[in-house]
């Protein structure tokens, strides 16, 4: 709260106390006069005692009415002053144009949110949002239109966040957001929701409107408000310079061959102990993150699909250079839907692995996509089968060349003989829909391998038989 508003609030509070003091003094004076008159008129020197008593009672009744009216006036005046104080206090923490919190209040609250996040050990995200080419909008359409766009963007950001999150106008066309108790997925959802809302505003106004965002995470990028604000501002600069719209941290995420490292894990035919094929797997080049954490970072900045497409192409190139004859590649239907035409290397069998959880939505369209890639010579495998999703109807329609049994399902077979018998029957039934083979994934012990053999599976993949490695 700034000094001017604080002075006004203190002045209102002083006036309230002055009114109450004045009321008390007047009541005491009137009471003294009335009571004194009452006893004076009741003196024995007056003969008409009834007339005197009547006059005194009326005087006392008049005093009560006067006191009641004066108190009502005081209460009403205090209510009005209270509303004035509340209005001043509200205006002290709000931006006049957007009705968001102002910079001073946000900075004070941000320190509190950081302290709370540290005590409860949860992740907090700080976003600095900047409307793209806002000066051009003001110059071309006028400041009144610019103000309307800014108010609309402010409302979109409030609606895209939760009530527990802080949203404030930082200055000019910059808006800051503190996402409390969130996750990287939560940040991704919020930022994408903000961008979609902003673009809708532009479409309605027939203006090319978009927004760039810089993101800093507590405690990963800093534990003090100044550090997080500086880094979020740096991330915003990177997002605007690169055109990627959303950037996390001050590290620049380039999409090139150095963004990800590929390793290849063998699939073994245990009957002959020969390598049946290889699966391409992505890794963090710096070895600090697992692949899911790496993907989440690119997902937050809206570049996950680009990274996955790059992995696809790099895997084909590396396998072709190494002369591999059979290659398994993890993909998803978004990649297959949007990727530009790509040719399968000659003399190489390429199997596209689709995770089981992906095949539950929009089945008809997914089958069309699969057919388009099949016409180019690619084959398909259902990955992670048994990890908790039901994909049997899709499998029956897709008729994948391969089905890969998830490690969790194998472990359940190891611990439960009853489940093992059930899975054995299920595998036998699925063999009617898997034209070339069923593969057991994640085999790490001899006991697991023995159970896999009992299930009638010959194609096996896991650390026990071969760890992922780079191709020579």
MOQUIDA-V423600 format. One record per residue. N is the residue number from 1. RES is the residue in one letter. PHI is phi in radians with two decimals (999 if undefined). OMEGA is omega as a letter, one per 20 degrees, with the letter a starting at -180 (999 if undefined). Layout:
n/res/phi/omega
N/RES/PHI/OMEGA
N/RES/PHI/OMEGA
This chain:
n/res/phi/omega
1/X/999/a
2/X/-1.31/a
3/X/-1.16/a
4/X/-1.10/r
5/X/-1.12/r
6/X/-1.07/r
7/X/-1.09/r
8/X/-1.13/r
9/X/-1.12/r
10/X/-1.10/r
11/X/-1.11/r
12/X/-1.10/r
13/X/-1.12/r
14/X/-1.11/r
15/X/-1.11/r
16/X/-1.10/a
17/X/-1.18/r
18/X/-1.11/r
19/X/-1.10/r
20/X/-1.13/r
21/X/-1.14/r
22/X/-1.07/r
23/X/-1.06/a
24/X/-1.13/a
25/X/-1.10/a
26/X/-1.10/r
27/X/-1.10/r
28/X/-1.11/a
29/X/-1.12/a
30/X/-1.10/r
31/X/-1.13/a
32/X/-1.09/a
33/X/-1.11/a
34/X/-1.15/a
35/X/-1.16/r
36/X/-1.11/r
37/X/-1.09/a
38/X/-1.01/a
39/X/-1.25/r
40/X/-1.16/a
41/X/-1.24/r
42/X/-1.48/a
43/X/-1.10/a
44/X/-1.10/a
45/X/-1.18/r
46/X/-1.57/a
47/X/-1.41/a
48/X/-1.47/a
49/X/-1.14/a
50/X/-1.12/r
51/X/-1.10/r
52/X/-1.11/a
53/X/-1.07/r
54/X/-1.10/r
55/X/-1.10/a
56/X/-1.14/r
57/X/-1.13/r
58/X/-1.14/r
59/X/-1.10/r
60/X/-1.17/r
61/X/-1.13/r
62/X/-1.06/r
63/X/-1.08/r
64/X/-1.08/r
65/X/-1.09/a
66/X/-1.09/r
67/X/-1.08/r
68/X/-1.08/r
69/X/-1.12/a
70/X/-1.16/r
71/X/-1.12/r
72/X/-1.07/r
73/X/-1.11/a
74/X/-1.09/a
75/X/-1.10/r
76/X/-1.12/r
77/X/-1.10/r
78/X/-1.13/r
79/X/-1.09/r
80/X/-1.12/r
81/X/-1.11/r
82/X/-1.11/r
83/X/-1.11/r
84/X/-1.08/r
85/X/-1.14/r
86/X/-1.08/r
87/X/-1.11/r
88/X/-1.13/r
89/X/-1.14/r
90/X/-1.12/a
91/X/-1.14/a
92/X/-1.18/a
93/X/-1.97/a
94/X/-2.03/r
95/X/-1.48/a
96/X/-1.11/a
97/X/-1.42/a
98/X/-1.66/a
99/X/1.16/r
100/X/-1.39/r
101/X/-1.04/r
102/X/-1.59/a
103/X/-1.10/a
104/X/-1.08/a
105/X/-1.15/a
106/X/-1.05/a
107/X/-1.09/r
108/X/-1.13/a
109/X/-1.21/a
110/X/-1.06/r
111/X/-1.05/r
112/X/-1.16/a
113/X/-1.14/r
114/X/-1.13/r
115/X/-1.08/r
116/X/-1.15/r
117/X/-1.12/r
118/X/-1.19/a
119/X/-1.19/a
120/X/-1.61/r
121/X/0.99/r
122/X/-2.15/a
123/X/-1.45/r
124/X/-2.24/a
125/X/-2.06/r
126/X/-1.98/a
127/X/-1.97/r
128/X/-1.97/a
129/X/-1.90/a
130/X/-2.33/r
131/X/-1.24/a
132/X/-1.20/r
133/X/0.95/a
134/X/-1.18/r
135/X/-1.08/r
136/X/-1.10/r
137/X/-1.10/r
138/X/-1.08/a
139/X/-1.21/a
140/X/-1.52/a
141/X/-1.94/a
142/X/1.74/a
143/X/-1.19/r
144/X/-1.13/r
145/X/-1.14/r
146/X/-1.04/r
147/X/-1.10/r
148/X/-1.13/r
149/X/-1.10/a
150/X/-1.13/r
151/X/-1.14/r
152/X/-1.14/r
153/X/-1.12/r
154/X/-1.03/r
155/X/-1.16/r
156/X/-1.05/a
157/X/-1.15/r
158/X/-1.09/a
159/X/-1.26/a
160/X/-1.44/r
161/X/-1.93/a
162/X/-1.73/r
163/X/-1.09/a
164/X/-1.38/a
165/X/-1.51/r
166/X/-1.74/r
167/X/-2.27/a
168/X/-2.52/r
169/X/-1.47/a
170/X/-1.48/a
171/X/2.66/a
172/X/1.05/r
173/X/-1.82/r
174/X/-1.66/r
175/X/-2.19/a
176/X/-1.91/a
177/X/-2.36/r
178/X/-1.96/r
179/X/-1.60/a
180/X/-1.51/r
181/X/0.83/a
182/X/-2.14/r
183/X/-2.36/r
184/X/-1.09/r
185/X/-1.12/r
186/X/-1.10/r
187/X/-1.11/r
188/X/-1.07/a
189/X/-1.11/a
190/X/-1.13/a
191/X/-1.17/r
192/X/-1.18/r
193/X/-1.12/r
194/X/-1.11/a
195/X/-1.10/r
196/X/-1.10/r
197/X/-1.11/r
198/X/-1.14/r
199/X/-1.14/r
200/X/-1.12/r
201/X/-1.06/r
202/X/-1.10/r
203/X/-1.10/r
204/X/-1.16/a
205/X/-1.57/a
206/X/1.02/r
207/X/-2.18/r
208/X/-1.30/a
209/X/-2.09/r
210/X/-2.63/a
211/X/-2.47/r
212/X/-1.96/a
213/X/-2.38/r
214/X/-1.93/a
215/X/-2.18/r
216/X/-2.15/a
217/X/-2.00/r
218/X/-1.71/j
219/X/-1.70/a
220/X/-1.01/a
221/X/-1.82/r
222/X/2.72/a
223/X/-2.12/r
224/X/-2.23/a
225/X/-1.04/a
226/X/-1.10/r
227/X/-1.15/a
228/X/-1.18/r
229/X/-1.14/r
230/X/-1.11/a
231/X/-1.24/r
232/X/-1.11/r
233/X/-1.16/r
234/X/-1.12/r
235/X/-1.11/r
236/X/-1.11/r
237/X/-1.06/r
238/X/-1.14/a
239/X/-1.12/a
240/X/-1.29/a
241/X/-1.20/a
242/X/-1.51/a
243/X/1.36/a
244/X/-1.48/r
245/X/1.30/r
246/X/-2.30/r
247/X/-2.38/a
248/X/-1.95/r
249/X/1.33/a
250/X/-1.71/r
251/X/-1.41/a
252/X/-1.46/a
253/X/-1.67/r
254/X/-1.54/r
255/X/-1.76/r
256/X/-2.66/a
257/X/-1.11/r
258/X/-1.59/a
259/X/-1.29/a
260/X/-2.60/r
261/X/-1.93/r
262/X/-1.85/r
263/X/-2.19/a
264/X/-2.28/r
265/X/-1.87/a
266/X/-1.32/r
267/X/-1.83/a
268/X/-1.86/r
269/X/-1.55/a
270/X/-1.23/r
271/X/-1.21/a
272/X/-1.92/a
273/X/1.06/r
274/X/-1.78/r
275/X/-1.26/a
276/X/-1.49/a
277/X/-3.10/a
278/X/-2.31/r
279/X/-1.85/r
280/X/-1.45/a
281/X/-2.25/r
282/X/-1.51/r
283/X/-2.47/r
284/X/-1.21/a
285/X/-1.01/a
286/X/-1.59/r
287/X/1.25/a
288/X/-1.61/a
289/X/-2.16/r
290/X/-1.40/a
291/X/-1.15/r
292/X/-1.16/r
293/X/-1.14/r
294/X/-1.11/r
295/X/-1.09/a
296/X/-1.09/r
297/X/-1.10/r
298/X/-1.31/r
299/X/-1.16/a
300/X/-1.06/a
301/X/-1.65/r
302/X/1.32/a
303/X/-2.06/a
304/X/-1.12/a
305/X/-1.10/r
306/X/-1.12/a
307/X/-1.16/r
308/X/-1.13/r
309/X/-1.11/r
310/X/-1.09/r
311/X/-1.02/r
312/X/-1.00/a
313/X/-1.16/r
314/X/-1.11/r
315/X/-1.11/r
316/X/-1.09/a
317/X/-1.14/a
318/X/-1.16/r
319/X/-1.16/r
320/X/-1.13/r
321/X/-1.15/a
322/X/-1.52/r
323/X/1.29/r
324/X/-1.19/a
325/X/-1.73/a
326/X/-2.46/a
327/X/-2.33/r
328/X/-1.79/a
329/X/-2.27/r
330/X/-1.35/r
331/X/-2.42/r
332/X/-2.42/a
333/X/-1.21/r
334/X/-1.10/r
335/X/-1.10/a
336/X/-1.14/a
337/X/-1.24/a
338/X/-1.78/a
339/X/-1.19/r
340/X/-1.16/a
341/X/-0.93/r
342/X/-2.41/a
343/X/-1.68/r
344/X/-1.34/r
345/X/-1.05/r
346/X/-1.17/r
347/X/1.05/r
348/X/-2.38/r
349/X/-1.57/a
350/X/-2.01/a
351/X/-1.93/a
352/X/-1.61/a
353/X/-1.56/r
354/X/-1.93/r
355/X/-1.12/a
356/X/-1.02/a
357/X/-1.18/a
358/X/-1.44/a
359/X/-1.67/a
360/X/-1.69/a
361/X/-2.06/r
362/X/0.91/a
363/X/-1.03/a
364/X/-1.05/a
365/X/-1.20/r
366/X/-1.12/r
367/X/-1.13/r
368/X/-1.14/r
369/X/-1.12/r
370/X/-1.05/r
371/X/-1.12/r
372/X/-1.10/r
373/X/-1.31/r
374/X/-1.16/r
375/X/-1.14/r
376/X/-1.61/r
377/X/1.77/r
378/X/-1.45/r
379/X/-1.95/a
380/X/-2.27/r
381/X/-2.34/r
382/X/-1.53/a
383/X/-1.69/r
384/X/1.05/a
385/X/-1.10/r
386/X/1.62/a
387/X/-1.44/r
388/X/2.28/a
389/X/-2.04/a
390/X/-1.86/a
391/X/-2.12/a
392/X/-1.03/r
393/X/-1.07/r
394/X/-1.18/r
395/X/-1.04/a
396/X/-1.10/a
397/X/-1.52/a
398/X/-1.28/a
399/X/0.89/a
400/X/-1.21/r
401/X/-1.17/a
402/X/-2.37/r
403/X/-2.21/a
404/X/-1.90/a
405/X/-1.40/a
406/X/-1.16/a
407/X/-1.04/a
408/X/-1.05/r
409/X/-1.22/r
410/X/-1.10/a
411/X/-1.11/r
412/X/-1.12/r
413/X/-1.20/r
414/X/-1.16/a
415/X/-1.53/a
416/X/-2.33/r
417/X/-1.17/r
418/X/-1.10/r
419/X/-1.16/r
420/X/-1.09/r
421/X/-1.15/r
422/X/-1.09/a
423/X/-1.13/r
424/X/-1.07/r
425/X/-1.16/a
426/X/-1.15/r
427/X/-1.12/r
428/X/-1.10/r
429/X/-1.21/a
430/X/-1.20/r
431/X/-1.08/r
432/X/-1.26/a
433/X/-1.95/r
434/X/-1.92/a
435/X/-1.31/a
436/X/-2.19/r
437/X/2.76/r
438/X/-2.06/a
439/X/-2.03/r
440/X/-1.62/a
441/X/-1.80/r
442/X/1.22/a
443/X/-1.40/a
444/X/-2.15/a
445/X/-2.32/r
446/X/-1.12/r
447/X/-1.10/r
448/X/-1.11/r
449/X/-1.11/a
450/X/-1.14/r
451/X/-1.13/r
452/X/-1.05/r
453/X/-1.13/r
454/X/-1.11/r
455/X/-1.33/r
456/X/1.51/a
457/X/-1.72/a
458/X/-1.88/a
459/X/-1.68/a
460/X/-2.36/r
461/X/-2.41/r
462/X/2.84/a
463/X/-1.05/a
464/X/-1.07/a
465/X/-1.79/r
466/X/2.95/r
467/X/-1.52/r
468/X/-1.09/a
469/X/-2.62/r
470/X/-1.36/r
471/X/-1.33/a
472/X/-1.22/999
